[in-house]
Amino acid sequence: MNESITRAAGSTFGQEFNVVEMEALIARAGRVPRLRNTLYENANEERRTVGLENAHKSVVVNYNASGR
């Protein structure tokens, strides 16, 4: 999950979780993590695998509305 709208609007904070961090956060809350598609159906395992493979990617740099 990459929430960049808040930062793009000029805020100095935002949040970003990779798949591993997000699933751990959900599990600590006593819930079962599930990946959904755009129809809110359970996504196939391939989508989760892709997310796990990309969990190590570099941090996304987001600029605020002024372009800085």
PDB file of N, CA, C and O in Angstrom:
ATOM      1  N   MET A   1       0.852  -1.168   0.000  1.00  0.00           N
ATOM      2  CA  MET A   1       0.000   0.000   0.000  1.00  0.00           C
ATOM      3  C   MET A   1       0.890   1.219   0.000  1.00  0.00           C
ATOM      4  O   MET A   1       1.770   1.348   0.851  1.00  0.00           O
ATOM      5  N   ASN A   2       0.677   2.104  -0.930  1.00  0.00           N
ATOM      6  CA  ASN A   2       1.425   3.351  -0.977  1.00  0.00           C
ATOM      7  C   ASN A   2       0.423   4.486  -0.989  1.00  0.00           C
ATOM      8  O   ASN A   2      -0.228   4.738  -2.003  1.00  0.00           O
ATOM      9  N   GLU A   3       0.298   5.163   0.123  1.00  0.00           N
ATOM     10  CA  GLU A   3      -0.623   6.289   0.242  1.00  0.00           C
ATOM     11  C   GLU A   3       0.162   7.553  -0.042  1.00  0.00           C
ATOM     12  O   GLU A   3       0.954   7.996   0.791  1.00  0.00           O
ATOM     13  N   SER A   4      -0.047   8.133  -1.201  1.00  0.00           N
ATOM     14  CA  SER A   4       0.731   9.310  -1.581  1.00  0.00           C
ATOM     15  C   SER A   4      -0.120  10.565  -1.733  1.00  0.00           C
ATOM     16  O   SER A   4       0.432  11.644  -1.951  1.00  0.00           O
ATOM     17  N   ILE A   5      -1.416  10.466  -1.629  1.00  0.00           N
ATOM     18  CA  ILE A   5      -2.287  11.631  -1.804  1.00  0.00           C
ATOM     19  C   ILE A   5      -2.010  12.679  -0.734  1.00  0.00           C
ATOM     20  O   ILE A   5      -1.921  13.870  -1.034  1.00  0.00           O
ATOM     21  N   THR A   6      -1.875  12.237   0.512  1.00  0.00           N
ATOM     22  CA  THR A   6      -1.625  13.174   1.601  1.00  0.00           C
ATOM     23  C   THR A   6      -0.333  13.948   1.365  1.00  0.00           C
ATOM     24  O   THR A   6      -0.303  15.166   1.537  1.00  0.00           O
ATOM     25  N   ARG A   7       0.727  13.259   0.976  1.00  0.00           N
ATOM     26  CA  ARG A   7       2.006  13.930   0.726  1.00  0.00           C
ATOM     27  C   ARG A   7       1.935  14.812  -0.500  1.00  0.00           C
ATOM     28  O   ARG A   7       2.514  15.899  -0.513  1.00  0.00           O
ATOM     29  N   ALA A   8       1.237  14.367  -1.529  1.00  0.00           N
ATOM     30  CA  ALA A   8       1.112  15.180  -2.735  1.00  0.00           C
ATOM     31  C   ALA A   8       0.360  16.476  -2.459  1.00  0.00           C
ATOM     32  O   ALA A   8       0.544  17.472  -3.159  1.00  0.00           O
ATOM     33  N   ALA A   9      -0.483  16.456  -1.439  1.00  0.00           N
ATOM     34  CA  ALA A   9      -1.243  17.654  -1.074  1.00  0.00           C
ATOM     35  C   ALA A   9      -0.431  18.603  -0.201  1.00  0.00           C
ATOM     36  O   ALA A   9      -0.911  19.676   0.164  1.00  0.00           O
ATOM     37  N   GLY A  10       0.800  18.213   0.135  1.00  0.00           N
ATOM     38  CA  GLY A  10       1.663  19.108   0.883  1.00  0.00           C
ATOM     39  C   GLY A  10       2.002  18.671   2.286  1.00  0.00           C
ATOM     40  O   GLY A  10       2.793  19.336   2.957  1.00  0.00           O
ATOM     41  N   SER A  11       1.435  17.581   2.754  1.00  0.00           N
ATOM     42  CA  SER A  11       1.734  17.110   4.095  1.00  0.00           C
ATOM     43  C   SER A  11       3.148  16.547   4.147  1.00  0.00           C
ATOM     44  O   SER A  11       3.688  16.122   3.125  1.00  0.00           O
ATOM     45  N   THR A  12       3.736  16.542   5.311  1.00  0.00           N
ATOM     46  CA  THR A  12       5.091  15.997   5.460  1.00  0.00           C
ATOM     47  C   THR A  12       5.079  14.545   5.898  1.00  0.00           C
ATOM     48  O   THR A  12       6.142  13.967   6.124  1.00  0.00           O
ATOM     49  N   PHE A  13       3.911  13.943   6.022  1.00  0.00           N
ATOM     50  CA  PHE A  13       3.832  12.545   6.424  1.00  0.00           C
ATOM     51  C   PHE A  13       2.918  11.778   5.482  1.00  0.00           C
ATOM     52  O   PHE A  13       2.151  12.368   4.720  1.00  0.00           O
ATOM     53  N   GLY A  14       3.007  10.505   5.545  1.00  0.00           N
ATOM     54  CA  GLY A  14       2.178   9.597   4.757  1.00  0.00           C
ATOM     55  C   GLY A  14       2.475   8.206   5.258  1.00  0.00           C
ATOM     56  O   GLY A  14       3.110   8.056   6.301  1.00  0.00           O
ATOM     57  N   GLN A  15       2.050   7.214   4.572  1.00  0.00           N
ATOM     58  CA  GLN A  15       2.339   5.859   5.018  1.00  0.00           C
ATOM     59  C   GLN A  15       2.608   4.966   3.831  1.00  0.00           C
ATOM     60  O   GLN A  15       2.060   5.154   2.745  1.00  0.00           O
ATOM     61  N   GLU A  16       3.462   3.991   4.061  1.00  0.00           N
ATOM     62  CA  GLU A  16       3.772   3.023   3.029  1.00  0.00           C
ATOM     63  C   GLU A  16       4.081   1.698   3.694  1.00  0.00           C
ATOM     64  O   GLU A  16       4.918   1.635   4.595  1.00  0.00           O
ATOM     65  N   PHE A  17       3.421   0.647   3.264  1.00  0.00           N
ATOM     66  CA  PHE A  17       3.639  -0.685   3.799  1.00  0.00           C
ATOM     67  C   PHE A  17       3.873  -1.635   2.637  1.00  0.00           C
ATOM     68  O   PHE A  17       3.173  -1.580   1.626  1.00  0.00           O
ATOM     69  N   ASN A  18       4.871  -2.515   2.790  1.00  0.00           N
ATOM     70  CA  ASN A  18       4.996  -3.577   1.797  1.00  0.00           C
ATOM     71  C   ASN A  18       4.093  -4.726   2.235  1.00  0.00           C
ATOM     72  O   ASN A  18       3.478  -4.661   3.299  1.00  0.00           O
ATOM     73  N   VAL A  19       4.014  -5.754   1.439  1.00  0.00           N
ATOM     74  CA  VAL A  19       3.090  -6.864   1.701  1.00  0.00           C
ATOM     75  C   VAL A  19       3.363  -7.521   3.046  1.00  0.00           C
ATOM     76  O   VAL A  19       2.429  -7.804   3.796  1.00  0.00           O
ATOM     77  N   VAL A  20       4.617  -7.763   3.358  1.00  0.00           N
ATOM     78  CA  VAL A  20       4.980  -8.440   4.605  1.00  0.00           C
ATOM     79  C   VAL A  20       4.561  -7.593   5.807  1.00  0.00           C
ATOM     80  O   VAL A  20       3.969  -8.112   6.753  1.00  0.00           O
ATOM     81  N   GLU A  21       4.867  -6.286   5.776  1.00  0.00           N
ATOM     82  CA  GLU A  21       4.499  -5.401   6.888  1.00  0.00           C
ATOM     83  C   GLU A  21       2.983  -5.300   7.048  1.00  0.00           C
ATOM     84  O   GLU A  21       2.470  -5.312   8.166  1.00  0.00           O
ATOM     85  N   MET A  22       2.278  -5.201   5.935  1.00  0.00           N
ATOM     86  CA  MET A  22       0.826  -5.066   5.979  1.00  0.00           C
ATOM     87  C   MET A  22       0.180  -6.327   6.549  1.00  0.00           C
ATOM     88  O   MET A  22      -0.719  -6.241   7.387  1.00  0.00           O
ATOM     89  N   GLU A  23       0.633  -7.491   6.098  1.00  0.00           N
ATOM     90  CA  GLU A  23       0.063  -8.743   6.611  1.00  0.00           C
ATOM     91  C   GLU A  23       0.354  -8.908   8.099  1.00  0.00           C
ATOM     92  O   GLU A  23      -0.500  -9.398   8.838  1.00  0.00           O
ATOM     93  N   ALA A  24       1.541  -8.510   8.554  1.00  0.00           N
ATOM     94  CA  ALA A  24       1.882  -8.603   9.979  1.00  0.00           C
ATOM     95  C   ALA A  24       1.006  -7.669  10.804  1.00  0.00           C
ATOM     96  O   ALA A  24       0.550  -8.048  11.883  1.00  0.00           O
ATOM     97  N   LEU A  25       0.764  -6.466  10.321  1.00  0.00           N
ATOM     98  CA  LEU A  25      -0.085  -5.505  11.019  1.00  0.00           C
ATOM     99  C   LEU A  25      -1.509  -6.049  11.159  1.00  0.00           C
ATOM    100  O   LEU A  25      -2.117  -5.944  12.224  1.00  0.00           O
ATOM    101  N   ILE A  26      -2.027  -6.623  10.091  1.00  0.00           N
ATOM    102  CA  ILE A  26      -3.376  -7.191  10.108  1.00  0.00           C
ATOM    103  C   ILE A  26      -3.450  -8.367  11.084  1.00  0.00           C
ATOM    104  O   ILE A  26      -4.408  -8.483  11.848  1.00  0.00           O
ATOM    105  N   ALA A  27      -2.441  -9.234  11.056  1.00  0.00           N
ATOM    106  CA  ALA A  27      -2.427 -10.397  11.950  1.00  0.00           C
ATOM    107  C   ALA A  27      -2.352  -9.962  13.409  1.00  0.00           C
ATOM    108  O   ALA A  27      -3.016 -10.555  14.259  1.00  0.00           O
ATOM    109  N   ARG A  28      -1.550  -8.931  13.719  1.00  0.00           N
ATOM    110  CA  ARG A  28      -1.459  -8.435  15.102  1.00  0.00           C
ATOM    111  C   ARG A  28      -2.801  -7.885  15.586  1.00  0.00           C
ATOM    112  O   ARG A  28      -3.074  -7.872  16.786  1.00  0.00           O
ATOM    113  N   ALA A  29      -3.626  -7.438  14.661  1.00  0.00           N
ATOM    114  CA  ALA A  29      -4.953  -6.932  15.017  1.00  0.00           C
ATOM    115  C   ALA A  29      -5.958  -8.072  15.171  1.00  0.00           C
ATOM    116  O   ALA A  29      -7.138  -7.836  15.431  1.00  0.00           O
ATOM    117  N   GLY A  30      -5.481  -9.317  15.008  1.00  0.00           N
ATOM    118  CA  GLY A  30      -6.356 -10.473  15.171  1.00  0.00           C
ATOM    119  C   GLY A  30      -7.212 -10.765  13.956  1.00  0.00           C
ATOM    120  O   GLY A  30      -8.207 -11.484  14.056  1.00  0.00           O
ATOM    121  N   ARG A  31      -6.845 -10.227  12.829  1.00  0.00           N
ATOM    122  CA  ARG A  31      -7.622 -10.429  11.600  1.00  0.00           C
ATOM    123  C   ARG A  31      -6.832 -11.296  10.623  1.00  0.00           C
ATOM    124  O   ARG A  31      -5.635 -11.516  10.808  1.00  0.00           O
ATOM    125  N   VAL A  32      -7.498 -11.781   9.597  1.00  0.00           N
ATOM    126  CA  VAL A  32      -6.878 -12.601   8.559  1.00  0.00           C
ATOM    127  C   VAL A  32      -6.661 -11.726   7.324  1.00  0.00           C
ATOM    128  O   VAL A  32      -7.630 -11.217   6.760  1.00  0.00           O
ATOM    129  N   PRO A  33      -5.412 -11.541   6.893  1.00  0.00           N
ATOM    130  CA  PRO A  33      -5.177 -10.712   5.706  1.00  0.00           C
ATOM    131  C   PRO A  33      -5.672 -11.400   4.440  1.00  0.00           C
ATOM    132  O   PRO A  33      -5.467 -12.599   4.250  1.00  0.00           O
ATOM    133  N   ARG A  34      -6.325 -10.629   3.583  1.00  0.00           N
ATOM    134  CA  ARG A  34      -6.788 -11.145   2.293  1.00  0.00           C
ATOM    135  C   ARG A  34      -6.533 -10.087   1.236  1.00  0.00           C
ATOM    136  O   ARG A  34      -6.803  -8.904   1.448  1.00  0.00           O
ATOM    137  N   LEU A  35      -6.025 -10.507   0.127  1.00  0.00           N
ATOM    138  CA  LEU A  35      -5.796  -9.610  -0.999  1.00  0.00           C
ATOM    139  C   LEU A  35      -7.044  -9.625  -1.867  1.00  0.00           C
ATOM    140  O   LEU A  35      -7.551 -10.692  -2.210  1.00  0.00           O
ATOM    141  N   ARG A  36      -7.536  -8.457  -2.220  1.00  0.00           N
ATOM    142  CA  ARG A  36      -8.770  -8.350  -3.013  1.00  0.00           C
ATOM    143  C   ARG A  36      -8.482  -7.755  -4.382  1.00  0.00           C
ATOM    144  O   ARG A  36      -7.498  -7.038  -4.567  1.00  0.00           O
ATOM    145  N   ASN A  37      -9.342  -8.056  -5.329  1.00  0.00           N
ATOM    146  CA  ASN A  37      -9.236  -7.438  -6.648  1.00  0.00           C
ATOM    147  C   ASN A  37     -10.188  -6.242  -6.715  1.00  0.00           C
ATOM    148  O   ASN A  37     -10.802  -5.885  -5.709  1.00  0.00           O
ATOM    149  N   THR A  38     -10.314  -5.631  -7.871  1.00  0.00           N
ATOM    150  CA  THR A  38     -11.149  -4.433  -7.989  1.00  0.00           C
ATOM    151  C   THR A  38     -12.637  -4.710  -7.803  1.00  0.00           C
ATOM    152  O   THR A  38     -13.415  -3.780  -7.592  1.00  0.00           O
ATOM    153  N   LEU A  39     -13.037  -5.961  -7.877  1.00  0.00           N
ATOM    154  CA  LEU A  39     -14.431  -6.329  -7.638  1.00  0.00           C
ATOM    155  C   LEU A  39     -14.650  -6.790  -6.192  1.00  0.00           C
ATOM    156  O   LEU A  39     -15.718  -7.298  -5.851  1.00  0.00           O
ATOM    157  N   TYR A  40     -13.634  -6.609  -5.353  1.00  0.00           N
ATOM    158  CA  TYR A  40     -13.649  -6.985  -3.950  1.00  0.00           C
ATOM    159  C   TYR A  40     -13.774  -8.497  -3.764  1.00  0.00           C
ATOM    160  O   TYR A  40     -14.265  -8.968  -2.738  1.00  0.00           O
ATOM    161  N   GLU A  41     -13.328  -9.243  -4.758  1.00  0.00           N
ATOM    162  CA  GLU A  41     -13.248 -10.697  -4.656  1.00  0.00           C
ATOM    163  C   GLU A  41     -11.844 -11.051  -4.171  1.00  0.00           C
ATOM    164  O   GLU A  41     -10.929 -10.233  -4.270  1.00  0.00           O
ATOM    165  N   ASN A  42     -11.672 -12.254  -3.652  1.00  0.00           N
ATOM    166  CA  ASN A  42     -10.327 -12.689  -3.283  1.00  0.00           C
ATOM    167  C   ASN A  42      -9.468 -12.753  -4.535  1.00  0.00           C
ATOM    168  O   ASN A  42      -9.847 -13.364  -5.534  1.00  0.00           O
ATOM    169  N   ALA A  43      -8.310 -12.117  -4.469  1.00  0.00           N
ATOM    170  CA  ALA A  43      -7.387 -12.144  -5.601  1.00  0.00           C
ATOM    171  C   ALA A  43      -6.682 -13.494  -5.639  1.00  0.00           C
ATOM    172  O   ALA A  43      -6.605 -14.191  -4.627  1.00  0.00           O
ATOM    173  N   ASN A  44      -6.176 -13.853  -6.796  1.00  0.00           N
ATOM    174  CA  ASN A  44      -5.486 -15.135  -6.891  1.00  0.00           C
ATOM    175  C   ASN A  44      -4.101 -15.053  -6.250  1.00  0.00           C
ATOM    176  O   ASN A  44      -3.578 -13.961  -6.032  1.00  0.00           O
ATOM    177  N   GLU A  45      -3.524 -16.188  -5.957  1.00  0.00           N
ATOM    178  CA  GLU A  45      -2.245 -16.268  -5.256  1.00  0.00           C
ATOM    179  C   GLU A  45      -1.118 -15.608  -6.051  1.00  0.00           C
ATOM    180  O   GLU A  45      -0.146 -15.133  -5.464  1.00  0.00           O
ATOM    181  N   GLU A  46      -1.236 -15.574  -7.366  1.00  0.00           N
ATOM    182  CA  GLU A  46      -0.206 -14.942  -8.194  1.00  0.00           C
ATOM    183  C   GLU A  46      -0.038 -13.464  -7.833  1.00  0.00           C
ATOM    184  O   GLU A  46       1.085 -12.959  -7.824  1.00  0.00           O
ATOM    185  N   ARG A  47      -1.135 -12.768  -7.536  1.00  0.00           N
ATOM    186  CA  ARG A  47      -1.057 -11.341  -7.180  1.00  0.00           C
ATOM    187  C   ARG A  47      -0.281 -11.145  -5.883  1.00  0.00           C
ATOM    188  O   ARG A  47       0.508 -10.207  -5.770  1.00  0.00           O
ATOM    189  N   ARG A  48      -0.499 -12.028  -4.896  1.00  0.00           N
ATOM    190  CA  ARG A  48       0.235 -11.938  -3.635  1.00  0.00           C
ATOM    191  C   ARG A  48       1.715 -12.217  -3.874  1.00  0.00           C
ATOM    192  O   ARG A  48       2.574 -11.540  -3.309  1.00  0.00           O
ATOM    193  N   THR A  49       2.014 -13.206  -4.702  1.00  0.00           N
ATOM    194  CA  THR A  49       3.401 -13.545  -5.018  1.00  0.00           C
ATOM    195  C   THR A  49       4.121 -12.352  -5.633  1.00  0.00           C
ATOM    196  O   THR A  49       5.265 -12.064  -5.281  1.00  0.00           O
ATOM    197  N   VAL A  50       3.456 -11.660  -6.549  1.00  0.00           N
ATOM    198  CA  VAL A  50       4.047 -10.474  -7.169  1.00  0.00           C
ATOM    199  C   VAL A  50       4.329  -9.411  -6.106  1.00  0.00           C
ATOM    200  O   VAL A  50       5.385  -8.779  -6.123  1.00  0.00           O
ATOM    201  N   GLY A  51       3.394  -9.218  -5.191  1.00  0.00           N
ATOM    202  CA  GLY A  51       3.592  -8.260  -4.117  1.00  0.00           C
ATOM    203  C   GLY A  51       4.781  -8.611  -3.237  1.00  0.00           C
ATOM    204  O   GLY A  51       5.565  -7.740  -2.861  1.00  0.00           O
ATOM    205  N   LEU A  52       4.910  -9.887  -2.913  1.00  0.00           N
ATOM    206  CA  LEU A  52       6.041 -10.331  -2.101  1.00  0.00           C
ATOM    207  C   LEU A  52       7.359 -10.149  -2.836  1.00  0.00           C
ATOM    208  O   LEU A  52       8.366  -9.782  -2.231  1.00  0.00           O
ATOM    209  N   GLU A  53       7.358 -10.405  -4.137  1.00  0.00           N
ATOM    210  CA  GLU A  53       8.577 -10.243  -4.928  1.00  0.00           C
ATOM    211  C   GLU A  53       9.010  -8.781  -4.993  1.00  0.00           C
ATOM    212  O   GLU A  53      10.199  -8.489  -5.119  1.00  0.00           O
ATOM    213  N   ASN A  54       8.051  -7.866  -4.908  1.00  0.00           N
ATOM    214  CA  ASN A  54       8.360  -6.448  -5.000  1.00  0.00           C
ATOM    215  C   ASN A  54       8.505  -5.768  -3.643  1.00  0.00           C
ATOM    216  O   ASN A  54       8.708  -4.555  -3.585  1.00  0.00           O
ATOM    217  N   ALA A  55       8.405  -6.523  -2.551  1.00  0.00           N
ATOM    218  CA  ALA A  55       8.472  -5.945  -1.206  1.00  0.00           C
ATOM    219  C   ALA A  55       9.816  -5.292  -0.920  1.00  0.00           C
ATOM    220  O   ALA A  55       9.905  -4.398  -0.078  1.00  0.00           O
ATOM    221  N   HIS A  56      10.847  -5.723  -1.602  1.00  0.00           N
ATOM    222  CA  HIS A  56      12.193  -5.199  -1.350  1.00  0.00           C
ATOM    223  C   HIS A  56      12.527  -3.977  -2.201  1.00  0.00           C
ATOM    224  O   HIS A  56      13.602  -3.397  -2.046  1.00  0.00           O
ATOM    225  N   LYS A  57      11.641  -3.582  -3.082  1.00  0.00           N
ATOM    226  CA  LYS A  57      11.917  -2.457  -3.980  1.00  0.00           C
ATOM    227  C   LYS A  57      12.204  -1.187  -3.195  1.00  0.00           C
ATOM    228  O   LYS A  57      11.826  -1.068  -2.030  1.00  0.00           O
ATOM    229  N   SER A  58      12.867  -0.250  -3.834  1.00  0.00           N
ATOM    230  CA  SER A  58      13.224   0.993  -3.158  1.00  0.00           C
ATOM    231  C   SER A  58      11.982   1.811  -2.799  1.00  0.00           C
ATOM    232  O   SER A  58      10.915   1.644  -3.389  1.00  0.00           O
ATOM    233  N   VAL A  59      12.144   2.672  -1.847  1.00  0.00           N
ATOM    234  CA  VAL A  59      11.058   3.521  -1.372  1.00  0.00           C
ATOM    235  C   VAL A  59      10.634   4.480  -2.478  1.00  0.00           C
ATOM    236  O   VAL A  59      11.474   5.038  -3.185  1.00  0.00           O
ATOM    237  N   VAL A  60       9.336   4.664  -2.619  1.00  0.00           N
ATOM    238  CA  VAL A  60       8.789   5.581  -3.606  1.00  0.00           C
ATOM    239  C   VAL A  60       8.982   7.006  -3.118  1.00  0.00           C
ATOM    240  O   VAL A  60       8.701   7.307  -1.958  1.00  0.00           O
ATOM    241  N   VAL A  61       9.459   7.885  -3.990  1.00  0.00           N
ATOM    242  CA  VAL A  61       9.613   9.298  -3.641  1.00  0.00           C
ATOM    243  C   VAL A  61       8.391  10.031  -4.165  1.00  0.00           C
ATOM    244  O   VAL A  61       8.107  10.008  -5.363  1.00  0.00           O
ATOM    245  N   ASN A  62       7.672  10.680  -3.266  1.00  0.00           N
ATOM    246  CA  ASN A  62       6.490  11.441  -3.644  1.00  0.00           C
ATOM    247  C   ASN A  62       6.760  12.924  -3.443  1.00  0.00           C
ATOM    248  O   ASN A  62       7.308  13.325  -2.416  1.00  0.00           O
ATOM    249  N   TYR A  63       6.384  13.728  -4.404  1.00  0.00           N
ATOM    250  CA  TYR A  63       6.554  15.160  -4.312  1.00  0.00           C
ATOM    251  C   TYR A  63       5.233  15.814  -3.974  1.00  0.00           C
ATOM    252  O   TYR A  63       4.175  15.316  -4.358  1.00  0.00           O
ATOM    253  N   ASN A  64       5.284  16.931  -3.255  1.00  0.00           N
ATOM    254  CA  ASN A  64       4.051  17.611  -2.920  1.00  0.00           C
ATOM    255  C   ASN A  64       3.560  18.421  -4.118  1.00  0.00           C
ATOM    256  O   ASN A  64       4.207  18.435  -5.165  1.00  0.00           O
ATOM    257  N   ALA A  65       2.446  19.077  -3.971  1.00  0.00           N
ATOM    258  CA  ALA A  65       1.787  19.774  -5.086  1.00  0.00           C
ATOM    259  C   ALA A  65       2.671  20.851  -5.701  1.00  0.00           C
ATOM    260  O   ALA A  65       2.490  21.188  -6.871  1.00  0.00           O
ATOM    261  N   SER A  66       3.624  21.402  -4.947  1.00  0.00           N
ATOM    262  CA  SER A  66       4.489  22.462  -5.482  1.00  0.00           C
ATOM    263  C   SER A  66       5.627  21.880  -6.316  1.00  0.00           C
ATOM    264  O   SER A  66       6.387  22.633  -6.926  1.00  0.00           O
ATOM    265  N   GLY A  67       5.758  20.554  -6.353  1.00  0.00           N
ATOM    266  CA  GLY A  67       6.786  19.916  -7.176  1.00  0.00           C
ATOM    267  C   GLY A  67       8.104  19.754  -6.461  1.00  0.00           C
ATOM    268  O   GLY A  67       9.104  19.408  -7.090  1.00  0.00           O
ATOM    269  N   ARG A  68       8.138  19.993  -5.165  1.00  0.00           N
ATOM    270  CA  ARG A  68       9.398  19.854  -4.408  1.00  0.00           C
ATOM    271  C   ARG A  68       9.410  18.615  -3.589  1.00  0.00           C
ATOM    272  O   ARG A  68      10.389  18.345  -2.894  1.00  0.00           O
TER     273      ARG A  68
END
